[in-house]
Amino acid sequence: MPTKMPNRKTSKVKIFHIKPWTGANEGEKVMIYAVTKMGKTTLASLAPDPALIGVDDGGRKIKHPITGADLNHVPGIESFQDVRSALQSNVFDDCRSIVIDTITFVEHWCEQYVLATVPKPKSQGGGSAKNIHDYGYHEGFKHLQNAMDLLLPDFDRWVRKGKNIIILAQETTHKWKTSDVEEFLMAGPALYHSRSASVALSYMSRMDHIFRIAYNNRIVEKGRIAPVQERAIFVQPDATFFAGSRGEWAKDYPVVSFNKPSDASIWNLMFGANHAT
């Protein structure tokens, strides 16, 4: 009697199509960086219907600059895994913008996540690492980048659902090396960066827009800077700092006004003057 062969499930063939790539009905991915107390959270509060993951708890002291209302946030987020769990939940279904305040502090939490979840290699004795350098030459920072990259698909899931992702970062100075032998300094988001691993580049390459808040019309003479209070949002880069935008509007606006807390000019350009309604 012949043996009956088990049924084998045939995998479905995925059908592909070509169509215009417009990103219609999808959200925007925005990174905003600046030195502390320059208005990052205030600017984010003017974006369309934002809700904050407030890792840096400074947002509790900030009110909406136009309405005076408290900012909306998700309480109880106390670790890197909490950030991921919140992003993978449905808590942001009713808002239009998700604000990470700040990704610099999330990276600090992520370092603790790596130490708790990634053992040292056997060549280093195995067991738990005491600090990020305990993994061996640059290996800890590669683990850090791999872990931070886990958030990127979480962001993309919400963008595909039409939500904006707004990532705030502190500012730092990166040593930048090109294919030439020269090294030079550029201001950028305070995320880890080296030639062997770079959270900063990984995140910047995935953003639709990178904005820097800084003082406008600065004058430096004989090594001293003249007192300036007017702030602006720098949309296009120069040789001293990172910035950029994929928006068509940005070609005409390399620098955008941010001269008072209620100045929503950048969001008006991106989303229209009535974006908050």
Salt bridges, closest charged atoms under 4 A:
GLU28 OE1 - HIS209 NE2 2.78
ASP57 OD1 - ARG60 NH1 3.31
ASP70 OD1 - LYS63 NZ 2.22
ASP93 OD1 - LYS161 NZ 3.42
ASP134 OD2 - LYS120 NZ 3.66
GLU139 OE2 - LYS142 NZ 3.47
ASP154 OD2 - ARG84 NE 3.06
ASP156 OD1 - LYS29 NZ 3.03
ASP156 OD2 - ARG206 NH2 2.54
GLU171 OE2 - ARG212 NH2 3.05
GLU183 OE1 - LYS175 NZ 3.92
ASP208 OD1 - ARG246 NH1 3.28
GLU248 OE1 - LYS251 NZ 2.92
